[in-house]
Amino acid sequence: MKKVLSVSFLFLFLYACNNTDQPAAEPAVAEDDLDAARSFIRASLDGNMGMARKFLFEDSVNLQYFNAYERSFVKQPEDSLLRYKSSSIRIHDNRKVNDSTTILIFSNSFKNDPDTLKIVRLNDHWLVDLKYLFEHAGDTLQILQKKTDSLQ
């Protein structure tokens, strides 16, 4: 009887140690606006959409944009997915609109196609707002061309 009780206690102890109700200890809170953008972009390039979603300002429009991006991303050829994963993030411009909004122009080393993100601070969390990427009036390339050369 003592052996059965001991074995039962051992199984109960091991079960208690294997608590899977708690999420993995992954960073989901950004230190600042650039950290939120970098984390979102890196997770997206790596195909880790669950992690990218943690840095997304989740309203209905952003979720539609993100879900469409996610569906198209997974349809990419295997070679492209690997090249996205191994690419680096290039930040071309970083403009603080105010203390809770930043506009970031970036590209990745695989496609080198500049895109624009808006990062907003809501309830002390920095989040990416995709609406600006699709709805802003200015052309990202024109903004990049307007930068003056420091040597002139």
Helices and strands as residue ranges (DSSP letters): H 2-17, H 33-46, H 49-54, H 60-74, H 78-86, E 89-98, E 101-108, E 115-122, E 125-129, H 131-135, H 140-146
